[in-house]
Amino acid sequence: MPHAESMRITCLRILGDDAEALDALQDTLIKLWQHADELSIAENVGAYCRRTAHNVSISRLRSSNRTERWADDEPVVSDNWYVAERIVKRDELEHVRHMMSKLPDQQRSVLEMRSLRDMEVDEIAANMHLSESNVRQLLSRARRKLKDLYSNK
Protein backbone atom coordinates (compact mmCIF):
# COMPACT_ATOMS: atom_id res chain seq x y z
CA MET A 1 0.00 0.00 0.00
CA PRO A 2 1.72 3.19 -1.14
CA HIS A 3 0.02 5.37 1.49
CA ALA A 4 0.69 3.10 4.47
CA GLU A 5 3.41 5.29 5.98
CA SER A 6 1.34 8.47 5.88
CA MET A 7 -1.59 6.54 7.40
CA ARG A 8 0.70 5.17 10.15
CA ILE A 9 1.89 8.70 10.95
CA THR A 10 -1.71 9.92 11.10
CA CYS A 11 -2.58 7.10 13.52
CA LEU A 12 0.54 7.75 15.61
CA ARG A 13 -0.18 11.47 15.83
CA ILE A 14 -3.65 10.79 17.20
CA LEU A 15 -2.97 7.77 19.41
CA GLY A 16 0.54 8.64 20.60
CA ASP A 17 1.68 5.02 20.85
CA ASP A 18 3.51 2.95 18.21
CA ALA A 19 1.75 -0.31 19.02
CA GLU A 20 -1.69 1.34 19.02
CA ALA A 21 -0.85 3.13 15.77
CA LEU A 22 0.11 -0.15 14.10
CA ASP A 23 -3.12 -1.76 15.31
CA ALA A 24 -5.10 1.19 13.99
CA LEU A 25 -3.22 0.97 10.69
CA GLN A 26 -4.20 -2.70 10.38
CA ASP A 27 -7.83 -1.82 11.11
CA THR A 28 -7.62 0.95 8.51
CA LEU A 29 -6.22 -1.38 5.87
CA ILE A 30 -8.98 -3.89 6.58
CA LYS A 31 -11.60 -1.16 6.30
CA LEU A 32 -10.07 0.08 3.02
CA TRP A 33 -10.03 -3.49 1.68
CA GLN A 34 -13.68 -3.94 2.58
CA HIS A 35 -14.55 -0.70 0.77
CA ALA A 36 -12.23 -1.12 -2.20
CA ASP A 37 -14.96 -0.02 -4.61
CA GLU A 38 -15.08 3.42 -2.92
CA LEU A 39 -11.30 3.63 -2.97
CA SER A 40 -11.18 3.00 -6.70
CA ILE A 41 -13.42 6.00 -7.42
CA ALA A 42 -11.85 8.36 -4.88
CA GLU A 43 -10.62 11.59 -6.39
CA ASN A 44 -7.59 11.78 -4.08
CA VAL A 45 -6.66 8.29 -2.87
CA GLY A 46 -4.00 9.51 -0.42
CA ALA A 47 -6.39 11.90 1.27
CA TYR A 48 -9.09 9.21 1.39
CA CYS A 49 -6.67 6.78 3.05
CA ARG A 50 -5.44 9.35 5.58
CA ARG A 51 -9.00 10.39 6.45
CA THR A 52 -9.96 6.74 6.98
CA ALA A 53 -6.90 6.27 9.23
CA HIS A 54 -7.89 9.42 11.12
CA ASN A 55 -11.45 8.19 11.65
CA VAL A 56 -10.34 4.71 12.74
CA SER A 57 -7.82 6.21 15.20
CA ILE A 58 -10.38 8.57 16.71
CA SER A 59 -12.84 5.67 17.05
CA ARG A 60 -10.20 3.52 18.77
CA LEU A 61 -9.30 6.38 21.07
CA ARG A 62 -12.90 7.02 22.01
CA SER A 63 -13.76 3.40 22.61
CA SER A 64 -10.66 2.47 24.61
CA ASN A 65 -9.78 5.60 26.56
CA ARG A 66 -13.03 7.36 27.40
CA THR A 67 -14.11 4.68 29.86
CA GLU A 68 -10.84 3.76 31.53
CA ARG A 69 -11.28 2.71 35.13
CA TRP A 70 -9.13 3.20 38.19
CA ALA A 71 -8.46 0.50 40.76
CA ASP A 72 -11.56 1.52 42.75
CA ASP A 73 -13.63 0.94 39.59
CA GLU A 74 -14.76 4.58 39.37
CA PRO A 75 -15.15 5.67 35.73
CA VAL A 76 -13.03 8.57 34.52
CA VAL A 77 -12.76 10.34 31.20
CA SER A 78 -9.31 10.07 29.70
CA ASP A 79 -7.42 13.22 28.80
CA ASN A 80 -5.80 11.40 25.84
CA TRP A 81 -8.93 11.77 23.76
CA TYR A 82 -9.14 15.50 24.42
CA VAL A 83 -5.44 16.02 23.68
CA ALA A 84 -5.72 14.04 20.44
CA GLU A 85 -8.70 16.12 19.32
CA ARG A 86 -6.80 19.33 20.06
CA ILE A 87 -3.75 18.11 18.13
CA VAL A 88 -5.84 17.19 15.11
CA LYS A 89 -7.69 20.52 15.15
CA ARG A 90 -4.44 22.45 15.58
CA ASP A 91 -2.86 20.61 12.65
CA GLU A 92 -5.89 21.24 10.47
CA LEU A 93 -5.97 24.92 11.46
CA GLU A 94 -2.25 25.31 10.65
CA HIS A 95 -2.82 23.66 7.30
CA VAL A 96 -5.77 25.96 6.48
CA ARG A 97 -3.78 29.03 7.51
CA HIS A 98 -0.90 27.91 5.31
CA MET A 99 -3.28 27.45 2.39
CA MET A 100 -4.87 30.85 3.08
CA SER A 101 -1.43 32.45 2.82
CA LYS A 102 -1.35 31.25 -0.81
CA LEU A 103 -4.48 33.24 -1.69
CA PRO A 104 -4.24 36.67 -3.35
CA ASP A 105 -4.18 39.50 -0.80
CA GLN A 106 -7.74 40.75 -1.34
CA GLN A 107 -9.23 37.26 -1.27
CA ARG A 108 -7.29 36.38 1.89
CA SER A 109 -8.29 39.62 3.63
CA VAL A 110 -11.97 39.23 2.76
CA LEU A 111 -11.99 35.58 3.84
CA GLU A 112 -10.25 36.39 7.15
CA MET A 113 -12.70 39.17 7.91
CA ARG A 114 -15.70 36.99 7.14
CA SER A 115 -14.56 33.69 8.63
CA LEU A 116 -12.25 34.62 11.47
CA ARG A 117 -13.60 37.99 12.55
CA ASP A 118 -17.23 37.11 11.74
CA MET A 119 -17.83 40.41 9.93
CA GLU A 120 -20.86 40.93 7.69
CA VAL A 121 -20.48 41.52 3.95
CA ASP A 122 -21.53 45.17 4.24
CA GLU A 123 -18.94 45.77 6.99
CA ILE A 124 -16.21 44.18 4.87
CA ALA A 125 -17.26 46.25 1.86
CA ALA A 126 -17.07 49.46 3.89
CA ASN A 127 -13.77 48.45 5.45
CA MET A 128 -12.11 47.59 2.13
CA HIS A 129 -13.85 50.28 0.02
CA LEU A 130 -15.46 47.69 -2.25
CA SER A 131 -19.01 46.98 -3.34
CA GLU A 132 -20.93 44.22 -1.57
CA SER A 133 -21.16 42.21 -4.78
CA ASN A 134 -17.40 42.47 -5.20
CA VAL A 135 -16.91 41.20 -1.64
CA ARG A 136 -19.25 38.25 -2.32
CA GLN A 137 -17.33 37.46 -5.51
CA LEU A 138 -13.98 37.61 -3.70
CA LEU A 139 -15.35 35.35 -0.94
CA SER A 140 -16.61 32.86 -3.50
CA ARG A 141 -13.29 32.78 -5.34
CA ALA A 142 -11.31 32.49 -2.11
CA ARG A 143 -13.44 29.60 -0.87
CA ARG A 144 -13.22 27.83 -4.22
CA LYS A 145 -9.43 28.26 -4.32
CA LEU A 146 -9.13 27.09 -0.71
CA LYS A 147 -11.23 24.03 -1.51
CA ASP A 148 -9.00 23.25 -4.50
CA LEU A 149 -5.85 23.65 -2.40
CA TYR A 150 -7.31 21.48 0.39
CA SER A 151 -8.35 18.67 -1.95
CA ASN A 152 -4.86 18.62 -3.52
CA LYS A 153 -2.92 18.47 -0.23
Backbone torsions as a table, in degrees:
resi	resn	phi	psi	omega
1	MET	NA	116.9	-175.8
2	PRO	-67.0	-19.5	-177.3
3	HIS	-103.8	11.5	-175.3
4	ALA	-61.6	-40.9	-177.6
5	GLU	-66.7	-43.1	178.6
6	SER	-66.9	-33.8	176.1
7	MET	-67.8	-40.5	178.6
8	ARG	-61.9	-42.3	179.5
9	ILE	-64.5	-40.4	176.7
10	THR	-60.3	-46.7	179.0
11	CYS	-62.3	-44.0	-179.0
12	LEU	-63.7	-41.0	-179.6
13	ARG	-61.4	-37.4	-177.9
14	ILE	-81.4	-44.9	-173.2
15	LEU	-87.5	-28.6	176.2
16	GLY	75.1	10.6	-178.2
17	ASP	-140.6	130.9	-176.8
18	ASP	-60.2	-45.4	-177.9
19	ALA	-64.7	-43.9	177.7
20	GLU	-63.2	-40.2	179.9
21	ALA	-63.7	-40.2	178.2
22	LEU	-67.2	-38.6	175.6
23	ASP	-63.3	-43.5	178.7
24	ALA	-64.8	-37.1	177.6
25	LEU	-62.4	-43.0	177.7
26	GLN	-61.8	-43.5	177.7
27	ASP	-62.0	-39.1	179.1
28	THR	-64.1	-45.6	-179.7
29	LEU	-63.1	-38.0	176.8
30	ILE	-63.4	-45.7	-179.9
31	LYS	-62.4	-42.2	178.4
32	LEU	-64.3	-38.0	179.1
33	TRP	-64.9	-41.3	-179.8
34	GLN	-67.3	-26.8	-178.9
35	HIS	-115.0	41.3	-176.7
36	ALA	-61.5	-30.9	179.2
37	ASP	-64.1	-37.7	177.0
38	GLU	-69.6	-36.9	-179.8
39	LEU	-64.6	-37.4	-177.3
40	SER	-69.2	-22.8	179.4
41	ILE	-103.6	1.6	-179.7
42	ALA	-64.2	138.2	-179.5
43	GLU	-69.5	-41.1	179.2
44	ASN	-127.8	97.4	-173.7
45	VAL	-62.0	-41.6	-179.9
46	GLY	-60.9	-44.8	179.4
47	ALA	-66.3	-39.1	178.0
48	TYR	-62.0	-43.8	179.4
49	CYS	-65.0	-45.3	179.8
50	ARG	-64.7	-39.2	179.2
51	ARG	-65.7	-39.8	177.1
52	THR	-63.4	-43.7	177.5
53	ALA	-61.3	-40.7	177.9
54	HIS	-60.2	-49.8	-178.1
55	ASN	-63.9	-41.9	178.4
56	VAL	-63.5	-43.2	-179.5
57	SER	-63.5	-44.3	178.9
58	ILE	-63.2	-41.0	177.9
59	SER	-62.1	-43.7	178.6
60	ARG	-63.1	-42.2	-179.5
61	LEU	-63.1	-44.3	179.9
62	ARG	-64.8	-44.9	-174.9
63	SER	-72.9	-33.8	-176.1
64	SER	-91.6	-34.1	-171.6
65	ASN	-99.2	-25.3	-174.4
66	ARG	-69.1	-23.4	-177.8
67	THR	-119.5	34.5	175.3
68	GLU	-62.2	151.4	-178.8
69	ARG	-125.7	144.6	175.6
70	TRP	-83.9	178.2	-178.8
71	ALA	-59.9	-33.6	179.9
72	ASP	-82.8	8.1	174.5
73	ASP	67.2	25.0	177.3
74	GLU	-92.5	124.0	-176.3
75	PRO	-67.5	141.2	176.1
76	VAL	-134.8	154.0	175.9
77	VAL	-93.2	129.1	-177.5
78	SER	-75.0	141.8	176.2
79	ASP	-76.9	-18.7	-178.7
80	ASN	-58.9	-39.8	-179.0
81	TRP	-63.7	-46.4	-179.8
82	TYR	-62.3	-44.5	179.1
83	VAL	-62.7	-42.7	179.4
84	ALA	-62.8	-43.1	178.2
85	GLU	-61.0	-42.9	179.7
86	ARG	-64.9	-39.4	179.2
87	ILE	-63.8	-45.9	-179.8
88	VAL	-62.3	-46.1	180.0
89	LYS	-64.7	-38.8	178.5
90	ARG	-64.3	-43.8	178.7
91	ASP	-62.3	-42.5	178.9
92	GLU	-65.4	-41.3	179.1
93	LEU	-63.8	-42.7	177.1
94	GLU	-61.5	-40.5	-180.0
95	HIS	-65.8	-43.1	179.0
96	VAL	-64.8	-41.8	178.2
97	ARG	-63.4	-39.0	177.1
98	HIS	-63.2	-43.4	179.1
99	MET	-66.4	-37.4	178.6
100	MET	-64.4	-30.2	178.9
101	SER	-67.3	-17.8	178.7
102	LYS	-85.2	-9.2	179.8
103	LEU	-76.0	153.9	172.0
104	PRO	-58.9	153.3	-172.5
105	ASP	-54.2	-48.0	-177.8
106	GLN	-64.2	-43.4	179.7
107	GLN	-62.4	-44.6	179.9
108	ARG	-62.7	-45.0	-179.2
109	SER	-61.6	-46.1	-179.3
110	VAL	-63.7	-43.2	-179.4
111	LEU	-65.7	-40.3	177.4
112	GLU	-63.3	-43.9	-179.4
113	MET	-63.6	-41.0	-177.3
114	ARG	-75.5	-47.2	-172.6
115	SER	-85.4	-43.3	-174.4
116	LEU	-90.5	-37.0	-179.1
117	ARG	-97.6	-5.5	176.5
118	ASP	58.1	39.5	178.9
119	MET	-85.1	150.3	177.1
120	GLU	-79.9	160.4	-177.0
121	VAL	-59.7	-41.8	-179.3
122	ASP	-65.8	-35.0	176.5
123	GLU	-66.6	-42.1	179.1
124	ILE	-64.0	-43.8	180.0
125	ALA	-59.4	-44.7	179.2
126	ALA	-66.8	-39.1	-178.9
127	ASN	-66.8	-37.7	-175.6
128	MET	-101.8	2.5	-179.7
129	HIS	58.1	48.9	178.5
130	LEU	-126.9	163.9	174.2
131	SER	-79.0	158.5	179.8
132	GLU	-63.0	-37.9	179.1
133	SER	-66.5	-35.2	177.3
134	ASN	-66.5	-39.1	177.8
135	VAL	-63.5	-44.6	178.5
136	ARG	-61.1	-40.5	179.1
137	GLN	-65.3	-43.2	178.0
138	LEU	-63.5	-40.7	177.4
139	LEU	-62.0	-44.7	-179.8
140	SER	-61.9	-45.5	179.6
141	ARG	-65.5	-40.7	-179.7
142	ALA	-64.4	-44.4	179.4
143	ARG	-64.4	-40.8	179.1
144	ARG	-63.8	-44.3	179.7
145	LYS	-64.7	-41.8	178.5
146	LEU	-62.8	-41.5	177.7
147	LYS	-62.7	-42.8	177.8
148	ASP	-62.7	-44.7	179.6
149	LEU	-63.7	-40.2	-178.5
150	TYR	-67.9	-39.0	-178.8
151	SER	-74.2	-17.2	179.4
152	ASN	-102.5	15.2	-177.4
153	LYS	-69.4	NA	NA
